[in-house]
Structure formats: structure tokens, C-alpha cells
Amino acid sequence: MPVLDRAVALTLRPPARGAHAKVSLKVAEHDAMYAGNGVHYLECGASALSVIHAATVLAGTRPGAILDFGSGAGRVTRWLRAHWPQARITATDLRGDDLAFCEAEFGCATFLSATDIGALKAPQRYDVIWAGSVLTHLSAAAAEALLVKLLSWTRPDGVVVASLHGRFVAGRGAAQEFYGLGEERWAALQAGYRDGAAYGYADYAQTPGYGISIARPAWAAAVAERLEGARLVLLGERLWDDHHDVVALQRRPIDAMP
């Protein structure tokens, strides 16, 4: 099992700077997000904590119960545990071995996720839900359906924080080997992104219904306006790992706000 070096120089913002001394450094052998670069692995998780914390502060939400939706083997979960040690943290993903690691290492509750958004069920409601690098693999319809589902799992005043590929990713296709799509599929994605929908998507060649998406900020704002009982708390570009855009929605009707 890889063990990261706490002594390496990291670029950390509050609150990750304070959580660094307590964050777990153990990495699962099967962690698909760990590619041998421990500094980036830790900084990526810390960056997520910073933006999640900011969303909770802006929303006025106390994170007593937190769900890491699409947790993998805990790249972000470990930082949530270090910063909110008393919170009831749940991890969910499609891979059982990742969830077993999160349960053992971070003291999380877990449940197995599914690809059918309509059939998804959660064991409880949450104050905070993080969905990092999840909508980035879904079509516009599926992404909006998942946001609706996740918002329904929050308690009143709870907040959903999700990452998106935005304008930065849209301009990096060739430099990033077209994010695994290939040049032809990337061109199809770009065509959708440039039309009035403001959202582009293309399947990976071998996985219908699962691929890469890019969305303009206007798409996220329009979704927030369409969702009854949703307050747009945060929408920013390149907030996570200087790469992903982030949107935060709170379960709070606008007309109920003081």
C-alpha cells in the first residue's frame, strides 16, 4: 500500500492547510486516481476541500452529514474526514474495493452506487454532497437529472457541490489527447458545446452513456434557475485543481430567503 510523504512541500489554502497534519496518507493499491504523483494527489484533494468549505460558508450550512458521491478510493474523502472529524461521512461509488478502503481507512459509511440515475437511492439525507468528476462524464440530460437527484437527498439548507468541465477544458483537447475520446468524437463534443445548448458531450468509444462533457457557465446557471427550490450559491471557473469549474446549489427556495 503506497504511503505518501507528509513532509513534501504542498501548495495549500485554508482550510486544507490546517487539515494537513491530520489527513491520512495511505493510498489504496487500486486507487485509479493515484498515478504515482503524491504531491498532486494530495493537492487535488485539498483543493476540493477548500471549495466545498467555501460553499458551506456561503450557504450557511453546517456539515453534520456529508456524502462523497463518486468517492473512488478517497482522494477527497480523506480531506473531508481530516477537516470535519466529527461529521458522519458516507462514500459511494461503483467499485466495492474502493468503498471497502474508505470504510476501513476513513471510518466512512458506504453504499454501492449505480449507473441508472432514476434508480439511485440514498440511505439518509445529507447536509453536504460532493460530486467531483461525475457530471464531467455525463450528457446534459443525465447531468441535470443527477443534480436533481442529489439535491433531493439534501436536508433543508443542504448544499450540493459538483464539478464541471468548462471553457478551460474546451480549449485543451489536443493538448490532453482529447480526454480519451479521440479527435473525431472530440469534434462532435465541441459542436454541441458551441450550439445554443451550451453543453457538449460525447461517449467514450466503448461505453455508451459514459464519456466526456464540457459546459459553459450559462448552462449551470440555467439549470439552477430551472430547479424549483434551488439556490445558486457558487459558480466559478477552474476552482478545483485549477482545472474543473464548480457549481454549488442549496436546497432553499429563493422566495423563502429573508
SVG drawing of the C-alpha trace seen along z (x, -y; Angstrom):
<svg xmlns="http://www.w3.org/2000/svg" viewBox="-41 -39 50 44">
<polyline fill="none" stroke="black" stroke-width="0.4" points="0.0,0.0 1.5,-3.3 2.1,-5.8 2.5,-9.5 5.1,-11.8 3.7,-14.4 6.9,-16.4 6.7,-17.2 6.1,-20.9 2.4,-21.4 0.5,-24.4 -2.4,-24.5 -5.1,-27.1 -7.2,-27.3 -8.8,-25.1 -6.7,-22.4 -3.6,-23.9 -4.9,-23.2 -6.2,-19.7 -2.9,-18.7 -1.5,-17.4 -4.4,-15.1 -5.1,-13.8 -4.5,-10.1 -1.5,-9.4 -2.4,-5.8 -3.4,-5.2 -5.2,-2.0 -3.2,0.1 -6.2,0.0 -6.7,-3.8 -7.3,-4.8 -6.7,-8.5 -3.2,-7.9 -0.6,-7.8 2.5,-8.0 2.5,-11.8 1.8,-12.1 2.1,-15.9 -0.6,-16.4 -2.8,-13.7 -2.8,-15.5 -3.2,-18.9 -6.1,-17.8 -8.0,-16.5 -7.1,-19.6 -8.4,-21.9 -11.7,-20.1 -11.9,-20.6 -11.3,-24.3 -14.1,-24.8 -16.5,-22.6 -15.7,-24.5 -16.3,-27.8 -19.7,-26.6 -20.8,-25.6 -19.7,-29.0 -21.6,-30.9 -24.7,-28.7 -24.6,-28.9 -24.6,-25.0 -23.2,-23.0 -21.8,-19.8 -23.0,-17.2 -23.6,-14.6 -21.5,-14.5 -21.8,-12.4 -18.8,-11.9 -20.6,-10.9 -18.2,-9.2 -15.6,-8.9 -13.2,-6.4 -10.7,-5.3 -10.9,-8.6 -8.8,-11.2 -11.2,-13.8 -12.8,-11.8 -9.6,-11.8 -9.6,-15.6 -13.3,-15.7 -12.5,-13.4 -9.4,-15.4 -11.3,-18.8 -14.6,-17.6 -13.6,-14.8 -17.0,-14.6 -19.1,-14.5 -20.9,-11.4 -19.3,-10.9 -20.6,-8.5 -18.8,-7.4 -20.4,-5.9 -19.0,-4.6 -19.4,-1.8 -16.3,0.1 -16.7,2.1 -13.0,2.4 -12.7,-1.4 -15.6,-1.6 -14.0,1.0 -10.9,-1.0 -12.8,-4.2 -14.7,-2.4 -11.6,-0.9 -9.3,-3.9 -11.6,-6.9 -14.4,-5.5 -17.0,-6.1 -20.4,-4.6 -20.6,-3.3 -23.2,-2.2 -22.8,-1.0 -23.8,-3.4 -25.4,-2.6 -25.4,-3.9 -29.2,-4.2 -29.8,-7.7 -33.6,-7.1 -33.0,-4.0 -30.4,-5.6 -31.4,-5.7 -29.5,-7.1 -29.8,-5.6 -30.2,-9.1 -30.2,-12.8 -27.1,-14.9 -26.0,-18.5 -23.3,-18.4 -22.9,-16.3 -19.7,-16.5 -19.8,-15.1 -16.3,-15.6 -15.6,-14.5 -19.0,-12.9 -21.0,-15.3 -17.9,-15.7 -18.7,-12.2 -22.5,-12.6 -24.7,-14.1 -26.6,-17.3 -29.9,-15.4 -28.1,-12.9 -26.1,-15.7 -29.3,-17.7 -31.1,-14.6 -28.3,-13.7 -28.2,-17.2 -32.0,-16.9 -31.5,-13.6 -28.6,-14.7 -30.5,-17.9 -33.4,-15.6 -31.0,-13.8 -30.1,-17.0 -31.7,-18.3 -33.3,-21.7 -30.5,-24.2 -28.2,-21.4 -25.8,-22.0 -24.7,-20.0 -21.2,-20.9 -20.3,-19.5 -17.5,-19.9 -17.8,-20.5 -15.5,-20.8 -15.7,-24.3 -14.1,-26.8 -10.6,-25.8 -11.1,-22.2 -12.8,-23.1 -9.6,-24.7 -7.3,-21.8 -8.5,-18.9 -5.4,-18.3 -3.0,-19.0 -4.8,-16.4 -5.1,-13.7 -8.8,-14.7 -9.5,-13.4 -9.7,-9.8 -12.3,-10.5 -10.2,-10.6 -10.2,-13.6 -13.5,-12.7 -15.6,-12.4 -13.9,-15.5 -15.1,-17.4 -18.6,-16.2 -18.5,-17.3 -17.2,-20.7 -20.1,-21.1 -22.6,-20.5 -20.8,-22.9 -20.9,-25.7 -24.6,-25.4 -27.4,-27.0 -27.4,-24.2 -24.0,-25.4 -23.2,-21.8 -21.1,-19.4 -20.9,-15.6 -19.6,-12.5 -19.5,-8.9 -16.2,-7.1 -16.0,-4.6 -16.6,-1.5 -19.1,-2.9 -22.4,-4.2 -23.9,-6.7 -20.5,-7.5 -17.9,-9.8 -16.7,-13.4 -18.7,-16.6 -18.0,-20.3 -20.4,-23.0 -20.5,-26.8 -21.2,-28.6 -24.5,-29.7 -25.6,-26.0 -25.1,-25.6 -26.8,-28.9 -29.8,-27.9 -30.1,-24.6 -30.2,-26.4 -33.0,-28.6 -35.0,-25.6 -34.7,-23.7 -37.6,-24.6 -36.3,-25.1 -32.7,-25.5 -30.5,-28.5 -27.4,-29.1 -24.7,-29.6 -21.5,-29.4 -20.4,-29.2 -16.8,-29.6 -14.3,-28.6 -11.2,-26.4 -11.9,-26.3 -11.0,-22.7 -7.4,-21.8 -7.1,-24.8 -8.9,-22.6 -12.6,-21.9 -15.4,-24.5 -17.6,-24.2 -21.3,-24.8 -22.9,-24.7 -26.7,-24.5 -28.5,-24.8 -31.9,-23.3 -33.6,-26.5 -36.4,-28.2 -35.4,-31.7 -38.8,-33.2 -38.2,-31.6 -35.0,-33.6 -35.1,-36.5"/>
</svg>
